[in-house]
Amino acid sequence: MRRPFLAAVLLAATACNEPLVDPPVYSDSTDGECGTLSCDDELQISLVALGGVFTGGEYRVVTAVADELDECGFVLSGEASDCGGDAPCVLTNDCTADFGFAVLPHFVLLRVQPAAEVVQLGIVRGNSSLVDVTLAPEYDEYWPNGSDCTPMCMIASASVDVP
C-alpha cells in the first residue's frame, strides 16, 4: 500500500543516472600534489515546468530523508512589472536552489543533502499539491581533486515534471 506523502496526486518523475551538470575532476594544485577542494554528497533534483513556464505563486518544497523532514519555499511572480520586464522571476527564496528561466523549459535545480537511498519529495503551490513522489537515485563518485586524492563525494540527479 502506498502512503501519500503530501497528497494523493503522484506525478511523473524520472531518475537519471547522469548528473545534471558533469562535475569537474581537477586539482587546484599545480605541483602535482592533491588540491584542497571540498565537496558534499548530494542529490540534484531538477524541477522542470511541464508546460515550459512556471506559474507564479508560492511554492513549498518538502523532502523527507530517513524520516527527517526538510521544508523550504520560494515565491515566483508571473507579472512582468514585478520582474523588470522578464517574467517569471523569483521574489523570495529560502531553498538551496538555482533557477533557470532563460530558456524553455524553465527549471529549478534543488540540492538535497546528505545523499540518501530514498528521498520523498512533495511540492505545493498555494493550496494545491503538485508533486508527491519517491525517488531512489543512483549515485556516482566525484573526486574534485583527482581520482587519487581525497575527498570523494557521491552525486546523483533526478528530474521531476511540475505542472
Chimera marker file (.cmm) of the C-alpha trace (Angstrom):
<marker_set name="trace">
<marker id="1" x="0.000" y="0.000" z="0.000" r="1" g="1" b="0" radius="0.5"/>
<marker id="2" x="1.365" y="3.409" z="-0.981" r="1" g="1" b="0" radius="0.5"/>
<marker id="3" x="1.129" y="6.050" z="1.703" r="1" g="1" b="0" radius="0.5"/>
<marker id="4" x="0.714" y="9.557" z="0.275" r="1" g="1" b="0" radius="0.5"/>
<marker id="5" x="3.486" y="11.910" z="1.267" r="1" g="1" b="0" radius="0.5"/>
<marker id="6" x="1.706" y="15.239" z="0.834" r="1" g="1" b="0" radius="0.5"/>
<marker id="7" x="-1.295" y="14.375" z="-1.308" r="1" g="1" b="0" radius="0.5"/>
<marker id="8" x="-2.816" y="11.623" z="-3.382" r="1" g="1" b="0" radius="0.5"/>
<marker id="9" x="-1.513" y="13.090" z="-6.633" r="1" g="1" b="0" radius="0.5"/>
<marker id="10" x="1.523" y="11.238" z="-7.960" r="1" g="1" b="0" radius="0.5"/>
<marker id="11" x="3.137" y="12.884" z="-10.947" r="1" g="1" b="0" radius="0.5"/>
<marker id="12" x="5.721" y="11.584" z="-13.395" r="1" g="1" b="0" radius="0.5"/>
<marker id="13" x="9.306" y="11.616" z="-12.191" r="1" g="1" b="0" radius="0.5"/>
<marker id="14" x="12.302" y="10.186" z="-13.925" r="1" g="1" b="0" radius="0.5"/>
<marker id="15" x="15.558" y="9.442" z="-12.202" r="1" g="1" b="0" radius="0.5"/>
<marker id="16" x="18.667" y="9.932" z="-14.282" r="1" g="1" b="0" radius="0.5"/>
<marker id="17" x="21.939" y="8.155" z="-13.831" r="1" g="1" b="0" radius="0.5"/>
<marker id="18" x="23.912" y="11.144" z="-15.096" r="1" g="1" b="0" radius="0.5"/>
<marker id="19" x="24.492" y="14.295" z="-13.027" r="1" g="1" b="0" radius="0.5"/>
<marker id="20" x="22.657" y="17.344" z="-14.348" r="1" g="1" b="0" radius="0.5"/>
<marker id="21" x="25.976" y="19.123" z="-14.557" r="1" g="1" b="0" radius="0.5"/>
<marker id="22" x="29.047" y="16.964" z="-15.081" r="1" g="1" b="0" radius="0.5"/>
<marker id="23" x="31.197" y="17.690" z="-12.031" r="1" g="1" b="0" radius="0.5"/>
<marker id="24" x="34.712" y="18.773" z="-12.911" r="1" g="1" b="0" radius="0.5"/>
<marker id="25" x="37.593" y="16.492" z="-11.979" r="1" g="1" b="0" radius="0.5"/>
<marker id="26" x="40.638" y="18.649" z="-11.435" r="1" g="1" b="0" radius="0.5"/>
<marker id="27" x="43.201" y="19.693" z="-8.884" r="1" g="1" b="0" radius="0.5"/>
<marker id="28" x="43.679" y="23.201" z="-7.554" r="1" g="1" b="0" radius="0.5"/>
<marker id="29" x="47.401" y="22.470" z="-7.212" r="1" g="1" b="0" radius="0.5"/>
<marker id="30" x="49.950" y="22.988" z="-9.981" r="1" g="1" b="0" radius="0.5"/>
<marker id="31" x="52.801" y="20.998" z="-8.402" r="1" g="1" b="0" radius="0.5"/>
<marker id="32" x="51.300" y="17.517" z="-8.931" r="1" g="1" b="0" radius="0.5"/>
<marker id="33" x="50.109" y="17.203" z="-5.334" r="1" g="1" b="0" radius="0.5"/>
<marker id="34" x="46.479" y="16.862" z="-4.341" r="1" g="1" b="0" radius="0.5"/>
<marker id="35" x="44.458" y="20.039" z="-4.184" r="1" g="1" b="0" radius="0.5"/>
<marker id="36" x="42.309" y="21.237" z="-1.316" r="1" g="1" b="0" radius="0.5"/>
<marker id="37" x="38.878" y="21.429" z="-2.954" r="1" g="1" b="0" radius="0.5"/>
<marker id="38" x="35.960" y="20.068" z="-0.957" r="1" g="1" b="0" radius="0.5"/>
<marker id="39" x="32.612" y="18.596" z="-1.930" r="1" g="1" b="0" radius="0.5"/>
<marker id="40" x="29.411" y="17.322" z="-0.349" r="1" g="1" b="0" radius="0.5"/>
<marker id="41" x="27.337" y="14.230" z="-1.038" r="1" g="1" b="0" radius="0.5"/>
<marker id="42" x="24.115" y="15.388" z="-2.700" r="1" g="1" b="0" radius="0.5"/>
<marker id="43" x="21.145" y="14.650" z="-4.890" r="1" g="1" b="0" radius="0.5"/>
<marker id="44" x="20.437" y="17.280" z="-7.557" r="1" g="1" b="0" radius="0.5"/>
<marker id="45" x="16.720" y="17.406" z="-8.368" r="1" g="1" b="0" radius="0.5"/>
<marker id="46" x="15.696" y="19.330" z="-11.467" r="1" g="1" b="0" radius="0.5"/>
<marker id="47" x="12.095" y="20.541" z="-11.196" r="1" g="1" b="0" radius="0.5"/>
<marker id="48" x="11.015" y="21.059" z="-14.816" r="1" g="1" b="0" radius="0.5"/>
<marker id="49" x="7.987" y="23.194" z="-15.742" r="1" g="1" b="0" radius="0.5"/>
<marker id="50" x="5.680" y="20.740" z="-17.521" r="1" g="1" b="0" radius="0.5"/>
<marker id="51" x="4.123" y="23.496" z="-19.665" r="1" g="1" b="0" radius="0.5"/>
<marker id="52" x="7.511" y="25.111" z="-20.279" r="1" g="1" b="0" radius="0.5"/>
<marker id="53" x="6.949" y="28.079" z="-17.947" r="1" g="1" b="0" radius="0.5"/>
<marker id="54" x="6.459" y="28.069" z="-14.177" r="1" g="1" b="0" radius="0.5"/>
<marker id="55" x="3.220" y="29.561" z="-12.913" r="1" g="1" b="0" radius="0.5"/>
<marker id="56" x="3.601" y="32.425" z="-10.474" r="1" g="1" b="0" radius="0.5"/>
<marker id="57" x="2.781" y="31.723" z="-6.848" r="1" g="1" b="0" radius="0.5"/>
<marker id="58" x="4.117" y="30.496" z="-3.529" r="1" g="1" b="0" radius="0.5"/>
<marker id="59" x="5.840" y="27.101" z="-3.747" r="1" g="1" b="0" radius="0.5"/>
<marker id="60" x="6.615" y="24.904" z="-0.716" r="1" g="1" b="0" radius="0.5"/>
<marker id="61" x="9.067" y="22.034" z="-1.179" r="1" g="1" b="0" radius="0.5"/>
<marker id="62" x="9.243" y="19.224" z="1.366" r="1" g="1" b="0" radius="0.5"/>
<marker id="63" x="11.854" y="16.486" z="1.288" r="1" g="1" b="0" radius="0.5"/>
<marker id="64" x="11.980" y="13.512" z="3.622" r="1" g="1" b="0" radius="0.5"/>
<marker id="65" x="15.186" y="11.562" z="4.081" r="1" g="1" b="0" radius="0.5"/>
<marker id="66" x="15.161" y="8.740" z="6.646" r="1" g="1" b="0" radius="0.5"/>
<marker id="67" x="12.051" y="10.177" z="8.340" r="1" g="1" b="0" radius="0.5"/>
<marker id="68" x="13.661" y="13.601" z="8.679" r="1" g="1" b="0" radius="0.5"/>
<marker id="69" x="11.696" y="16.386" z="7.003" r="1" g="1" b="0" radius="0.5"/>
<marker id="70" x="13.199" y="19.472" z="5.418" r="1" g="1" b="0" radius="0.5"/>
<marker id="71" x="10.981" y="22.251" z="4.122" r="1" g="1" b="0" radius="0.5"/>
<marker id="72" x="11.804" y="25.326" z="2.082" r="1" g="1" b="0" radius="0.5"/>
<marker id="73" x="9.992" y="27.603" z="-0.304" r="1" g="1" b="0" radius="0.5"/>
<marker id="74" x="10.132" y="30.240" z="-2.987" r="1" g="1" b="0" radius="0.5"/>
<marker id="75" x="7.730" y="32.763" z="-4.457" r="1" g="1" b="0" radius="0.5"/>
<marker id="76" x="7.603" y="33.313" z="-8.213" r="1" g="1" b="0" radius="0.5"/>
<marker id="77" x="5.923" y="36.199" z="-9.966" r="1" g="1" b="0" radius="0.5"/>
<marker id="78" x="4.465" y="35.825" z="-13.417" r="1" g="1" b="0" radius="0.5"/>
<marker id="79" x="3.980" y="39.579" z="-13.770" r="1" g="1" b="0" radius="0.5"/>
<marker id="80" x="6.464" y="41.408" z="-15.985" r="1" g="1" b="0" radius="0.5"/>
<marker id="81" x="6.046" y="44.546" z="-13.841" r="1" g="1" b="0" radius="0.5"/>
<marker id="82" x="7.350" y="42.634" z="-10.772" r="1" g="1" b="0" radius="0.5"/>
<marker id="83" x="10.271" y="41.204" z="-12.717" r="1" g="1" b="0" radius="0.5"/>
<marker id="84" x="11.798" y="44.162" z="-14.507" r="1" g="1" b="0" radius="0.5"/>
<marker id="85" x="10.090" y="43.063" z="-17.719" r="1" g="1" b="0" radius="0.5"/>
<marker id="86" x="11.127" y="39.379" z="-17.746" r="1" g="1" b="0" radius="0.5"/>
<marker id="87" x="8.626" y="37.087" z="-16.044" r="1" g="1" b="0" radius="0.5"/>
<marker id="88" x="8.737" y="34.777" z="-14.239" r="1" g="1" b="0" radius="0.5"/>
<marker id="89" x="11.162" y="35.861" z="-11.564" r="1" g="1" b="0" radius="0.5"/>
<marker id="90" x="11.996" y="34.858" z="-8.010" r="1" g="1" b="0" radius="0.5"/>
<marker id="91" x="10.615" y="37.255" z="-5.395" r="1" g="1" b="0" radius="0.5"/>
<marker id="92" x="11.726" y="35.275" z="-2.328" r="1" g="1" b="0" radius="0.5"/>
<marker id="93" x="13.643" y="32.028" z="-1.820" r="1" g="1" b="0" radius="0.5"/>
<marker id="94" x="14.901" y="30.055" z="1.161" r="1" g="1" b="0" radius="0.5"/>
<marker id="95" x="15.731" y="26.841" z="-0.739" r="1" g="1" b="0" radius="0.5"/>
<marker id="96" x="19.199" y="25.674" z="-1.777" r="1" g="1" b="0" radius="0.5"/>
<marker id="97" x="18.296" y="26.113" z="-5.438" r="1" g="1" b="0" radius="0.5"/>
<marker id="98" x="19.279" y="27.588" z="-8.780" r="1" g="1" b="0" radius="0.5"/>
<marker id="99" x="16.580" y="28.980" z="-11.062" r="1" g="1" b="0" radius="0.5"/>
<marker id="100" x="16.767" y="28.533" z="-14.830" r="1" g="1" b="0" radius="0.5"/>
<marker id="101" x="14.280" y="30.826" z="-16.568" r="1" g="1" b="0" radius="0.5"/>
<marker id="102" x="16.417" y="31.960" z="-19.532" r="1" g="1" b="0" radius="0.5"/>
<marker id="103" x="15.411" y="29.070" z="-21.831" r="1" g="1" b="0" radius="0.5"/>
<marker id="104" x="12.438" y="26.737" z="-22.115" r="1" g="1" b="0" radius="0.5"/>
<marker id="105" x="11.505" y="24.636" z="-20.343" r="1" g="1" b="0" radius="0.5"/>
<marker id="106" x="12.092" y="26.548" z="-17.122" r="1" g="1" b="0" radius="0.5"/>
<marker id="107" x="13.661" y="24.602" z="-14.265" r="1" g="1" b="0" radius="0.5"/>
<marker id="108" x="14.551" y="24.872" z="-10.605" r="1" g="1" b="0" radius="0.5"/>
<marker id="109" x="17.597" y="22.884" z="-9.507" r="1" g="1" b="0" radius="0.5"/>
<marker id="110" x="17.340" y="21.744" z="-5.878" r="1" g="1" b="0" radius="0.5"/>
<marker id="111" x="20.257" y="20.277" z="-3.941" r="1" g="1" b="0" radius="0.5"/>
<marker id="112" x="19.348" y="17.692" z="-1.300" r="1" g="1" b="0" radius="0.5"/>
<marker id="113" x="21.950" y="16.731" z="1.277" r="1" g="1" b="0" radius="0.5"/>
<marker id="114" x="23.048" y="14.331" z="2.568" r="1" g="1" b="0" radius="0.5"/>
<marker id="115" x="22.948" y="11.659" z="-0.117" r="1" g="1" b="0" radius="0.5"/>
<marker id="116" x="20.173" y="9.177" z="0.638" r="1" g="1" b="0" radius="0.5"/>
<marker id="117" x="18.997" y="5.907" z="-0.890" r="1" g="1" b="0" radius="0.5"/>
<marker id="118" x="15.377" y="7.095" z="-0.862" r="1" g="1" b="0" radius="0.5"/>
<marker id="119" x="14.059" y="10.661" z="-0.925" r="1" g="1" b="0" radius="0.5"/>
<marker id="120" x="10.403" y="11.618" z="-0.750" r="1" g="1" b="0" radius="0.5"/>
<marker id="121" x="9.568" y="14.888" z="-2.485" r="1" g="1" b="0" radius="0.5"/>
<marker id="122" x="6.411" y="16.938" z="-2.176" r="1" g="1" b="0" radius="0.5"/>
<marker id="123" x="5.672" y="20.260" z="-3.859" r="1" g="1" b="0" radius="0.5"/>
<marker id="124" x="2.705" y="22.501" z="-3.140" r="1" g="1" b="0" radius="0.5"/>
<marker id="125" x="1.779" y="25.753" z="-4.927" r="1" g="1" b="0" radius="0.5"/>
<marker id="126" x="-0.664" y="27.806" z="-2.902" r="1" g="1" b="0" radius="0.5"/>
<marker id="127" x="-3.057" y="25.147" z="-1.567" r="1" g="1" b="0" radius="0.5"/>
<marker id="128" x="-2.635" y="22.705" z="-4.473" r="1" g="1" b="0" radius="0.5"/>
<marker id="129" x="-0.416" y="19.648" z="-4.268" r="1" g="1" b="0" radius="0.5"/>
<marker id="130" x="1.641" y="19.430" z="-7.462" r="1" g="1" b="0" radius="0.5"/>
<marker id="131" x="4.110" y="16.623" z="-6.765" r="1" g="1" b="0" radius="0.5"/>
<marker id="132" x="4.187" y="13.651" z="-4.409" r="1" g="1" b="0" radius="0.5"/>
<marker id="133" x="6.919" y="11.235" z="-5.443" r="1" g="1" b="0" radius="0.5"/>
<marker id="134" x="9.550" y="8.905" z="-4.035" r="1" g="1" b="0" radius="0.5"/>
<marker id="135" x="12.995" y="8.937" z="-5.666" r="1" g="1" b="0" radius="0.5"/>
<marker id="136" x="15.628" y="6.194" z="-5.439" r="1" g="1" b="0" radius="0.5"/>
<marker id="137" x="18.701" y="7.807" z="-7.006" r="1" g="1" b="0" radius="0.5"/>
<marker id="138" x="21.843" y="6.037" z="-8.171" r="1" g="1" b="0" radius="0.5"/>
<marker id="139" x="24.971" y="7.868" z="-7.044" r="1" g="1" b="0" radius="0.5"/>
<marker id="140" x="28.263" y="8.329" z="-8.867" r="1" g="1" b="0" radius="0.5"/>
<marker id="141" x="31.596" y="9.005" z="-7.196" r="1" g="1" b="0" radius="0.5"/>
<marker id="142" x="33.008" y="12.527" z="-7.517" r="1" g="1" b="0" radius="0.5"/>
<marker id="143" x="36.685" y="13.310" z="-6.835" r="1" g="1" b="0" radius="0.5"/>
<marker id="144" x="37.191" y="17.121" z="-7.071" r="1" g="1" b="0" radius="0.5"/>
<marker id="145" x="40.985" y="16.885" z="-6.582" r="1" g="1" b="0" radius="0.5"/>
<marker id="146" x="41.536" y="13.917" z="-8.890" r="1" g="1" b="0" radius="0.5"/>
<marker id="147" x="40.892" y="10.182" z="-8.501" r="1" g="1" b="0" radius="0.5"/>
<marker id="148" x="43.982" y="9.630" z="-6.331" r="1" g="1" b="0" radius="0.5"/>
<marker id="149" x="43.115" y="12.417" z="-3.895" r="1" g="1" b="0" radius="0.5"/>
<marker id="150" x="40.541" y="12.973" z="-1.172" r="1" g="1" b="0" radius="0.5"/>
<marker id="151" x="37.787" y="13.843" z="-0.684" r="1" g="1" b="0" radius="0.5"/>
<marker id="152" x="35.422" y="11.547" z="-2.555" r="1" g="1" b="0" radius="0.5"/>
<marker id="153" x="31.761" y="12.526" z="-2.654" r="1" g="1" b="0" radius="0.5"/>
<marker id="154" x="28.621" y="10.923" z="-4.034" r="1" g="1" b="0" radius="0.5"/>
<marker id="155" x="26.406" y="12.792" z="-6.505" r="1" g="1" b="0" radius="0.5"/>
<marker id="156" x="23.168" y="11.818" z="-8.279" r="1" g="1" b="0" radius="0.5"/>
<marker id="157" x="20.452" y="13.577" z="-10.239" r="1" g="1" b="0" radius="0.5"/>
<marker id="158" x="16.750" y="13.254" z="-10.853" r="1" g="1" b="0" radius="0.5"/>
<marker id="159" x="14.222" y="15.159" z="-12.943" r="1" g="1" b="0" radius="0.5"/>
<marker id="160" x="10.639" y="15.800" z="-11.835" r="1" g="1" b="0" radius="0.5"/>
<marker id="161" x="7.926" y="17.377" z="-14.002" r="1" g="1" b="0" radius="0.5"/>
<marker id="162" x="5.970" y="20.142" z="-12.237" r="1" g="1" b="0" radius="0.5"/>
<marker id="163" x="2.583" y="21.151" z="-13.673" r="1" g="1" b="0" radius="0.5"/>
<link id1="1" id2="2" r="1" g="1" b="0" radius="0.2"/>
<link id1="2" id2="3" r="1" g="1" b="0" radius="0.2"/>
<link id1="3" id2="4" r="1" g="1" b="0" radius="0.2"/>
<link id1="4" id2="5" r="1" g="1" b="0" radius="0.2"/>
<link id1="5" id2="6" r="1" g="1" b="0" radius="0.2"/>
<link id1="6" id2="7" r="1" g="1" b="0" radius="0.2"/>
<link id1="7" id2="8" r="1" g="1" b="0" radius="0.2"/>
<link id1="8" id2="9" r="1" g="1" b="0" radius="0.2"/>
<link id1="9" id2="10" r="1" g="1" b="0" radius="0.2"/>
<link id1="10" id2="11" r="1" g="1" b="0" radius="0.2"/>
<link id1="11" id2="12" r="1" g="1" b="0" radius="0.2"/>
<link id1="12" id2="13" r="1" g="1" b="0" radius="0.2"/>
<link id1="13" id2="14" r="1" g="1" b="0" radius="0.2"/>
<link id1="14" id2="15" r="1" g="1" b="0" radius="0.2"/>
<link id1="15" id2="16" r="1" g="1" b="0" radius="0.2"/>
<link id1="16" id2="17" r="1" g="1" b="0" radius="0.2"/>
<link id1="17" id2="18" r="1" g="1" b="0" radius="0.2"/>
<link id1="18" id2="19" r="1" g="1" b="0" radius="0.2"/>
<link id1="19" id2="20" r="1" g="1" b="0" radius="0.2"/>
<link id1="20" id2="21" r="1" g="1" b="0" radius="0.2"/>
<link id1="21" id2="22" r="1" g="1" b="0" radius="0.2"/>
<link id1="22" id2="23" r="1" g="1" b="0" radius="0.2"/>
<link id1="23" id2="24" r="1" g="1" b="0" radius="0.2"/>
<link id1="24" id2="25" r="1" g="1" b="0" radius="0.2"/>
<link id1="25" id2="26" r="1" g="1" b="0" radius="0.2"/>
<link id1="26" id2="27" r="1" g="1" b="0" radius="0.2"/>
<link id1="27" id2="28" r="1" g="1" b="0" radius="0.2"/>
<link id1="28" id2="29" r="1" g="1" b="0" radius="0.2"/>
<link id1="29" id2="30" r="1" g="1" b="0" radius="0.2"/>
<link id1="30" id2="31" r="1" g="1" b="0" radius="0.2"/>
<link id1="31" id2="32" r="1" g="1" b="0" radius="0.2"/>
<link id1="32" id2="33" r="1" g="1" b="0" radius="0.2"/>
<link id1="33" id2="34" r="1" g="1" b="0" radius="0.2"/>
<link id1="34" id2="35" r="1" g="1" b="0" radius="0.2"/>
<link id1="35" id2="36" r="1" g="1" b="0" radius="0.2"/>
<link id1="36" id2="37" r="1" g="1" b="0" radius="0.2"/>
<link id1="37" id2="38" r="1" g="1" b="0" radius="0.2"/>
<link id1="38" id2="39" r="1" g="1" b="0" radius="0.2"/>
<link id1="39" id2="40" r="1" g="1" b="0" radius="0.2"/>
<link id1="40" id2="41" r="1" g="1" b="0" radius="0.2"/>
<link id1="41" id2="42" r="1" g="1" b="0" radius="0.2"/>
<link id1="42" id2="43" r="1" g="1" b="0" radius="0.2"/>
<link id1="43" id2="44" r="1" g="1" b="0" radius="0.2"/>
<link id1="44" id2="45" r="1" g="1" b="0" radius="0.2"/>
<link id1="45" id2="46" r="1" g="1" b="0" radius="0.2"/>
<link id1="46" id2="47" r="1" g="1" b="0" radius="0.2"/>
<link id1="47" id2="48" r="1" g="1" b="0" radius="0.2"/>
<link id1="48" id2="49" r="1" g="1" b="0" radius="0.2"/>
<link id1="49" id2="50" r="1" g="1" b="0" radius="0.2"/>
<link id1="50" id2="51" r="1" g="1" b="0" radius="0.2"/>
<link id1="51" id2="52" r="1" g="1" b="0" radius="0.2"/>
<link id1="52" id2="53" r="1" g="1" b="0" radius="0.2"/>
<link id1="53" id2="54" r="1" g="1" b="0" radius="0.2"/>
<link id1="54" id2="55" r="1" g="1" b="0" radius="0.2"/>
<link id1="55" id2="56" r="1" g="1" b="0" radius="0.2"/>
<link id1="56" id2="57" r="1" g="1" b="0" radius="0.2"/>
<link id1="57" id2="58" r="1" g="1" b="0" radius="0.2"/>
<link id1="58" id2="59" r="1" g="1" b="0" radius="0.2"/>
<link id1="59" id2="60" r="1" g="1" b="0" radius="0.2"/>
<link id1="60" id2="61" r="1" g="1" b="0" radius="0.2"/>
<link id1="61" id2="62" r="1" g="1" b="0" radius="0.2"/>
<link id1="62" id2="63" r="1" g="1" b="0" radius="0.2"/>
<link id1="63" id2="64" r="1" g="1" b="0" radius="0.2"/>
<link id1="64" id2="65" r="1" g="1" b="0" radius="0.2"/>
<link id1="65" id2="66" r="1" g="1" b="0" radius="0.2"/>
<link id1="66" id2="67" r="1" g="1" b="0" radius="0.2"/>
<link id1="67" id2="68" r="1" g="1" b="0" radius="0.2"/>
<link id1="68" id2="69" r="1" g="1" b="0" radius="0.2"/>
<link id1="69" id2="70" r="1" g="1" b="0" radius="0.2"/>
<link id1="70" id2="71" r="1" g="1" b="0" radius="0.2"/>
<link id1="71" id2="72" r="1" g="1" b="0" radius="0.2"/>
<link id1="72" id2="73" r="1" g="1" b="0" radius="0.2"/>
<link id1="73" id2="74" r="1" g="1" b="0" radius="0.2"/>
<link id1="74" id2="75" r="1" g="1" b="0" radius="0.2"/>
<link id1="75" id2="76" r="1" g="1" b="0" radius="0.2"/>
<link id1="76" id2="77" r="1" g="1" b="0" radius="0.2"/>
<link id1="77" id2="78" r="1" g="1" b="0" radius="0.2"/>
<link id1="78" id2="79" r="1" g="1" b="0" radius="0.2"/>
<link id1="79" id2="80" r="1" g="1" b="0" radius="0.2"/>
<link id1="80" id2="81" r="1" g="1" b="0" radius="0.2"/>
<link id1="81" id2="82" r="1" g="1" b="0" radius="0.2"/>
<link id1="82" id2="83" r="1" g="1" b="0" radius="0.2"/>
<link id1="83" id2="84" r="1" g="1" b="0" radius="0.2"/>
<link id1="84" id2="85" r="1" g="1" b="0" radius="0.2"/>
<link id1="85" id2="86" r="1" g="1" b="0" radius="0.2"/>
<link id1="86" id2="87" r="1" g="1" b="0" radius="0.2"/>
<link id1="87" id2="88" r="1" g="1" b="0" radius="0.2"/>
<link id1="88" id2="89" r="1" g="1" b="0" radius="0.2"/>
<link id1="89" id2="90" r="1" g="1" b="0" radius="0.2"/>
<link id1="90" id2="91" r="1" g="1" b="0" radius="0.2"/>
<link id1="91" id2="92" r="1" g="1" b="0" radius="0.2"/>
<link id1="92" id2="93" r="1" g="1" b="0" radius="0.2"/>
<link id1="93" id2="94" r="1" g="1" b="0" radius="0.2"/>
<link id1="94" id2="95" r="1" g="1" b="0" radius="0.2"/>
<link id1="95" id2="96" r="1" g="1" b="0" radius="0.2"/>
<link id1="96" id2="97" r="1" g="1" b="0" radius="0.2"/>
<link id1="97" id2="98" r="1" g="1" b="0" radius="0.2"/>
<link id1="98" id2="99" r="1" g="1" b="0" radius="0.2"/>
<link id1="99" id2="100" r="1" g="1" b="0" radius="0.2"/>
<link id1="100" id2="101" r="1" g="1" b="0" radius="0.2"/>
<link id1="101" id2="102" r="1" g="1" b="0" radius="0.2"/>
<link id1="102" id2="103" r="1" g="1" b="0" radius="0.2"/>
<link id1="103" id2="104" r="1" g="1" b="0" radius="0.2"/>
<link id1="104" id2="105" r="1" g="1" b="0" radius="0.2"/>
<link id1="105" id2="106" r="1" g="1" b="0" radius="0.2"/>
<link id1="106" id2="107" r="1" g="1" b="0" radius="0.2"/>
<link id1="107" id2="108" r="1" g="1" b="0" radius="0.2"/>
<link id1="108" id2="109" r="1" g="1" b="0" radius="0.2"/>
<link id1="109" id2="110" r="1" g="1" b="0" radius="0.2"/>
<link id1="110" id2="111" r="1" g="1" b="0" radius="0.2"/>
<link id1="111" id2="112" r="1" g="1" b="0" radius="0.2"/>
<link id1="112" id2="113" r="1" g="1" b="0" radius="0.2"/>
<link id1="113" id2="114" r="1" g="1" b="0" radius="0.2"/>
<link id1="114" id2="115" r="1" g="1" b="0" radius="0.2"/>
<link id1="115" id2="116" r="1" g="1" b="0" radius="0.2"/>
<link id1="116" id2="117" r="1" g="1" b="0" radius="0.2"/>
<link id1="117" id2="118" r="1" g="1" b="0" radius="0.2"/>
<link id1="118" id2="119" r="1" g="1" b="0" radius="0.2"/>
<link id1="119" id2="120" r="1" g="1" b="0" radius="0.2"/>
<link id1="120" id2="121" r="1" g="1" b="0" radius="0.2"/>
<link id1="121" id2="122" r="1" g="1" b="0" radius="0.2"/>
<link id1="122" id2="123" r="1" g="1" b="0" radius="0.2"/>
<link id1="123" id2="124" r="1" g="1" b="0" radius="0.2"/>
<link id1="124" id2="125" r="1" g="1" b="0" radius="0.2"/>
<link id1="125" id2="126" r="1" g="1" b="0" radius="0.2"/>
<link id1="126" id2="127" r="1" g="1" b="0" radius="0.2"/>
<link id1="127" id2="128" r="1" g="1" b="0" radius="0.2"/>
<link id1="128" id2="129" r="1" g="1" b="0" radius="0.2"/>
<link id1="129" id2="130" r="1" g="1" b="0" radius="0.2"/>
<link id1="130" id2="131" r="1" g="1" b="0" radius="0.2"/>
<link id1="131" id2="132" r="1" g="1" b="0" radius="0.2"/>
<link id1="132" id2="133" r="1" g="1" b="0" radius="0.2"/>
<link id1="133" id2="134" r="1" g="1" b="0" radius="0.2"/>
<link id1="134" id2="135" r="1" g="1" b="0" radius="0.2"/>
<link id1="135" id2="136" r="1" g="1" b="0" radius="0.2"/>
<link id1="136" id2="137" r="1" g="1" b="0" radius="0.2"/>
<link id1="137" id2="138" r="1" g="1" b="0" radius="0.2"/>
<link id1="138" id2="139" r="1" g="1" b="0" radius="0.2"/>
<link id1="139" id2="140" r="1" g="1" b="0" radius="0.2"/>
<link id1="140" id2="141" r="1" g="1" b="0" radius="0.2"/>
<link id1="141" id2="142" r="1" g="1" b="0" radius="0.2"/>
<link id1="142" id2="143" r="1" g="1" b="0" radius="0.2"/>
<link id1="143" id2="144" r="1" g="1" b="0" radius="0.2"/>
<link id1="144" id2="145" r="1" g="1" b="0" radius="0.2"/>
<link id1="145" id2="146" r="1" g="1" b="0" radius="0.2"/>
<link id1="146" id2="147" r="1" g="1" b="0" radius="0.2"/>
<link id1="147" id2="148" r="1" g="1" b="0" radius="0.2"/>
<link id1="148" id2="149" r="1" g="1" b="0" radius="0.2"/>
<link id1="149" id2="150" r="1" g="1" b="0" radius="0.2"/>
<link id1="150" id2="151" r="1" g="1" b="0" radius="0.2"/>
<link id1="151" id2="152" r="1" g="1" b="0" radius="0.2"/>
<link id1="152" id2="153" r="1" g="1" b="0" radius="0.2"/>
<link id1="153" id2="154" r="1" g="1" b="0" radius="0.2"/>
<link id1="154" id2="155" r="1" g="1" b="0" radius="0.2"/>
<link id1="155" id2="156" r="1" g="1" b="0" radius="0.2"/>
<link id1="156" id2="157" r="1" g="1" b="0" radius="0.2"/>
<link id1="157" id2="158" r="1" g="1" b="0" radius="0.2"/>
<link id1="158" id2="159" r="1" g="1" b="0" radius="0.2"/>
<link id1="159" id2="160" r="1" g="1" b="0" radius="0.2"/>
<link id1="160" id2="161" r="1" g="1" b="0" radius="0.2"/>
<link id1="161" id2="162" r="1" g="1" b="0" radius="0.2"/>
<link id1="162" id2="163" r="1" g="1" b="0" radius="0.2"/>
</marker_set>
